[in-house]
């Protein structure tokens, strides 16, 4: 049985930067917890840590040292459980909640691994028990093989509540406990495909990008996305001219998209 939900991005590709504000307002700066992406490690976030410390001296900043580098290919339910365990003591000591920053762990890297066969054949690997044992296949949402995705995806389809499962109500309640969800991405990312998936957009069957409000998971409010928007708890920060690996190391991005939320 999958563990209780740790909020992550959804769609064909997860969000590039995901800022969750967990808890209620307080007098001091909340702790910041950073979860790295595919093939990353805590050392890659030294700039972001420095930006936070310079802006809000004394803020406790933790980059979780789990599933680094090649270990980020391990199954995502295993990673979710590991991050949940690591977050538990931090949350227990943060009466006013924490800020959780999640950086990309995306299937777009498959374009580099399988460039010629990605679109036409990758589903043959990802929608198998072997493929579902690899994190990047856990996120693979092929718009041309919708039935296979719904029946074979062990992670994304149940997480989005696109397939019936007994944890749906509990997971939705958990996500709706967050105070704010901020989505960050842009058209010049160069890796996230489509880049609008950083903001919950995604392809239709003809590979036309449809915005968040047109997605079935939004219309049906399967995991709480529409509820978050209606209560003013869902925000986006789309910035052109930023390459995929630069998001967490550019001071202007921090000042524009992250710092205003670090209360």
C-alpha positions as CSV (number, residue, x, y, z in Angstrom):
1,X,0.0,0.0,0.0
2,X,1.5,3.4,-1.0
3,X,2.3,5.7,2.0
4,X,0.4,8.9,2.8
5,X,0.8,11.4,0.1
6,X,3.8,13.8,0.0
7,X,2.7,16.5,-2.4
8,X,4.5,16.3,-5.8
9,X,3.9,17.7,-9.2
10,X,1.4,16.0,-11.6
11,X,0.8,15.7,-15.3
12,X,3.2,14.2,-17.8
13,X,6.1,15.9,-16.1
14,X,6.2,17.1,-12.5
15,X,6.5,20.7,-11.6
16,X,9.9,22.4,-12.1
17,X,9.9,24.2,-8.7
18,X,7.2,23.5,-6.2
19,X,6.8,25.7,-3.2
20,X,4.5,24.4,-0.5
21,X,3.7,26.4,2.6
22,X,2.6,23.9,5.2
23,X,1.1,25.2,8.5
24,X,-0.1,28.4,9.8
25,X,1.3,31.9,10.2
26,X,3.7,32.6,13.0
27,X,6.1,35.3,14.3
28,X,9.4,33.8,13.1
29,X,10.5,32.6,9.7
30,X,9.5,29.0,9.1
31,X,12.1,26.4,8.4
32,X,12.7,25.7,4.7
33,X,13.1,22.1,3.4
34,X,14.4,21.5,-0.1
35,X,13.9,18.2,-2.0
36,X,16.3,17.9,-5.0
37,X,15.6,16.5,-8.4
38,X,16.8,13.8,-10.7
39,X,20.6,13.1,-10.5
40,X,21.0,16.1,-8.1
41,X,22.4,16.2,-4.5
42,X,22.3,18.7,-1.7
43,X,25.5,20.4,-2.9
44,X,23.7,21.6,-6.1
45,X,21.5,23.8,-3.9
46,X,24.2,25.9,-2.3
47,X,23.2,29.0,-4.1
48,X,19.5,28.7,-3.1
49,X,20.5,28.0,0.5
50,X,22.7,31.1,0.4
51,X,19.9,33.3,-1.0
52,X,17.6,32.2,1.8
53,X,20.2,32.8,4.5
54,X,21.1,36.2,3.2
55,X,17.5,37.3,2.9
56,X,16.3,35.8,6.2
57,X,19.2,35.3,8.5
58,X,18.7,32.5,11.0
59,X,16.3,30.6,8.9
60,X,16.8,26.8,9.3
61,X,17.4,25.5,5.8
62,X,17.6,21.7,5.1
63,X,18.3,20.0,1.8
64,X,17.3,16.5,2.3
65,X,20.2,14.2,1.6
66,X,18.3,11.2,0.2
67,X,18.2,9.5,-3.1
68,X,21.1,11.5,-4.5
69,X,22.5,11.1,-8.0
70,X,21.8,7.7,-9.4
71,X,19.7,6.7,-6.4
72,X,17.1,9.2,-7.7
73,X,16.1,6.6,-10.3
74,X,14.7,4.4,-7.5
75,X,10.9,3.9,-7.4
76,X,9.0,7.0,-6.4
77,X,6.8,5.4,-3.7
78,X,10.1,4.3,-2.1
79,X,11.4,7.9,-2.3
80,X,8.1,9.4,-1.0
81,X,8.3,7.2,2.1
82,X,11.9,8.1,2.6
83,X,11.2,11.8,2.4
84,X,8.2,11.4,4.6
85,X,10.3,9.9,7.3
86,X,13.0,12.6,7.0
87,X,10.3,15.4,7.1
88,X,8.5,14.0,10.2
89,X,11.0,15.2,12.9
90,X,11.4,18.6,11.1
91,X,7.6,19.1,11.1
92,X,7.3,17.9,14.7
93,X,9.6,20.7,15.7
94,X,8.0,23.4,13.6
95,X,4.8,24.5,15.4
96,X,4.0,27.1,12.6
97,X,4.8,24.7,9.7
98,X,7.5,24.7,7.1
99,X,8.2,25.8,3.5
100,X,8.8,22.8,1.2
101,X,10.7,23.5,-2.0
102,X,10.7,20.7,-4.6
103,X,13.0,20.9,-7.6
104,X,12.3,19.0,-10.9
105,X,12.5,15.2,-11.1
106,X,11.3,14.9,-14.6
107,X,10.7,12.4,-17.4
108,X,12.1,14.8,-19.9
109,X,15.5,13.3,-19.2
110,X,14.3,10.3,-21.2
111,X,14.7,12.4,-24.3
112,X,18.5,12.3,-23.7
113,X,18.5,8.6,-22.8
114,X,16.2,7.4,-25.6
115,X,16.1,10.2,-28.1
116,X,15.0,8.4,-31.3
117,X,12.5,6.1,-29.7
118,X,11.0,8.2,-26.9
119,X,7.7,9.2,-28.4
120,X,6.9,6.0,-30.3
121,X,8.2,3.2,-28.1
122,X,9.0,4.3,-24.6
123,X,5.6,3.3,-23.3
124,X,6.6,-0.3,-24.1
125,X,9.2,0.0,-21.3
126,X,7.5,2.4,-18.9
127,X,4.1,0.6,-18.7
128,X,5.6,-2.7,-17.5
129,X,6.4,-3.9,-14.0
130,X,10.1,-3.4,-14.8
131,X,9.6,0.2,-16.0
132,X,7.5,1.1,-13.0
133,X,10.5,0.2,-10.9
134,X,12.3,3.3,-12.2
135,X,11.3,6.8,-11.1
136,X,11.3,8.5,-14.5
137,X,8.8,5.9,-15.8
138,X,6.6,6.4,-12.7
139,X,5.9,9.9,-14.2
140,X,5.5,8.8,-17.8
141,X,2.1,9.9,-19.1
142,X,1.8,9.1,-22.8
143,X,-1.2,10.9,-24.4
144,X,-1.2,8.4,-27.2
145,X,-1.6,5.4,-24.9
146,X,-4.1,6.6,-22.3
147,X,-5.5,3.2,-21.4
148,X,-2.1,1.7,-20.9
149,X,-1.2,4.7,-18.7
150,X,-4.3,4.4,-16.6
151,X,-4.0,0.7,-16.1
152,X,-0.2,0.4,-15.7
153,X,1.0,3.6,-13.9
154,X,1.7,2.6,-10.3
155,X,2.4,6.2,-9.2
156,X,1.1,9.1,-11.3
157,X,-2.3,7.7,-12.2
158,X,-3.3,6.9,-8.6
159,X,-1.7,10.0,-7.3
160,X,-3.9,12.1,-9.7
161,X,-6.9,10.0,-8.7
162,X,-7.3,9.0,-12.3
163,X,-7.7,5.4,-11.2
164,X,-9.8,4.3,-8.3
165,X,-8.0,3.4,-5.1
166,X,-8.8,3.4,-1.4
167,X,-6.5,6.3,-0.4
168,X,-8.1,8.9,-2.7
169,X,-10.0,10.9,0.0
170,X,-7.2,10.8,2.5
171,X,-4.6,12.0,-0.1
172,X,-6.9,14.8,-1.2
173,X,-7.4,16.0,2.4
174,X,-3.6,15.9,3.0
175,X,-2.9,18.1,-0.1
176,X,-5.6,20.6,1.0
177,X,-3.9,21.1,4.3
178,X,-1.2,23.2,2.6
179,X,-1.5,27.0,2.9
180,X,-0.2,27.9,-0.5
181,X,1.1,26.0,-3.6
182,X,3.4,28.0,-5.9
183,X,4.3,26.6,-9.3
184,X,7.4,27.9,-11.1
185,X,8.6,27.3,-14.7
186,X,9.0,29.0,-18.1
187,X,9.1,28.6,-21.9
188,X,12.9,28.5,-22.3
189,X,13.4,25.7,-19.8
190,X,14.7,23.4,-22.6
191,X,14.0,20.2,-20.7
192,X,10.5,20.2,-19.2
193,X,8.1,19.1,-22.0
194,X,5.7,20.7,-22.4
195,X,6.9,23.5,-20.3
196,X,3.3,24.3,-19.4
197,X,3.3,21.1,-17.3
198,X,5.2,23.2,-14.7
199,X,1.8,25.0,-14.3
200,X,-0.4,21.8,-14.6
201,X,-0.9,22.2,-18.3
202,X,-0.4,19.1,-20.5
203,X,-0.9,17.6,-24.0
204,X,-4.2,16.3,-25.4
205,X,-4.2,13.3,-27.7
206,X,-3.1,15.5,-30.6
207,X,-0.2,16.9,-28.6
208,X,-1.9,20.3,-28.3
209,X,-1.1,21.8,-25.0
210,X,-4.2,22.5,-22.8
211,X,-4.0,24.8,-19.9
212,X,-4.6,23.7,-16.3
213,X,-8.3,24.7,-16.3
214,X,-8.9,22.4,-19.3
215,X,-7.4,19.3,-17.6
216,X,-9.8,16.6,-16.4
217,X,-8.1,16.4,-13.1
218,X,-8.8,20.1,-12.6
219,X,-12.4,20.0,-13.8
220,X,-13.2,17.0,-11.6
221,X,-11.0,18.4,-8.8
222,X,-9.7,14.9,-8.4
223,X,-6.9,15.7,-5.9
224,X,-7.9,19.2,-4.9
225,X,-6.3,21.5,-7.5
226,X,-9.5,23.4,-8.3
227,X,-10.3,23.8,-4.6
228,X,-6.8,25.3,-4.0
229,X,-7.4,27.8,-6.9
230,X,-10.8,28.8,-5.7
231,X,-9.5,29.6,-2.2
232,X,-6.7,31.6,-3.6
233,X,-4.0,29.1,-2.5
234,X,-2.6,28.2,-5.9
235,X,-0.2,30.6,-7.7
236,X,2.1,30.5,-10.7
237,X,5.4,32.2,-11.6
238,X,6.2,31.8,-15.3
239,X,9.5,33.4,-16.3
240,X,11.1,33.3,-19.8
241,X,14.8,33.1,-20.5
242,X,15.7,30.5,-17.8
243,X,17.4,27.2,-18.6
244,X,16.3,24.1,-16.7
245,X,19.4,23.7,-14.6
246,X,19.5,27.4,-13.6
247,X,16.2,27.9,-11.8
248,X,17.6,27.3,-8.3
249,X,20.8,29.3,-8.8
250,X,19.5,32.6,-10.1
251,X,19.0,35.4,-7.6
252,X,16.3,37.2,-9.8
253,X,14.2,34.0,-9.8
254,X,14.6,33.7,-6.0
255,X,13.5,37.3,-5.5
256,X,10.6,37.1,-7.9
257,X,9.2,33.7,-7.3
258,X,10.3,32.3,-4.0
259,X,11.3,35.0,-1.5
260,X,7.8,36.6,-1.3
261,X,6.4,33.4,0.1
262,X,9.1,32.7,2.7
263,X,7.3,34.1,5.7
